[in-house]
């Protein structure tokens, strides 16, 4: 599975189309994407892909029923 990682400050006002395209590809293939927010990193998945959503819970160590 491909890994895409951004650090806070990596993406400024200029849109990094290559990074966005890579992250979109990871999401389309059922992978997870970590992204910085103002305070912590977020973990994203394709919400329409039940297996990908289950991987978010697994990655966070949370039960699927959470």
Residue pairs with C-beta under 8 A, 6 or more apart in sequence:
1 26
1 29
1 31
2 22
2 25
2 26
2 29
2 31
3 26
4 19
4 22
4 23
4 26
4 33
4 34
5 34
6 19
6 34
6 35
6 36
7 36
8 36
10 16
10 19
10 36
11 19
23 33
23 35
26 32
26 33
27 33
27 44
27 45
27 46
27 52
28 46
30 45
30 46
30 49
30 51
30 52
30 55
31 45
31 52
31 55
32 43
32 44
32 45
32 52
32 55
32 56
32 59
33 43
33 44
33 45
34 41
34 42
34 43
34 44
35 41
35 42
35 44
36 42
43 56
43 59
43 60
44 56
45 52
45 53
45 55
45 56
46 52
46 53
47 53
54 64
57 63
57 64
57 66
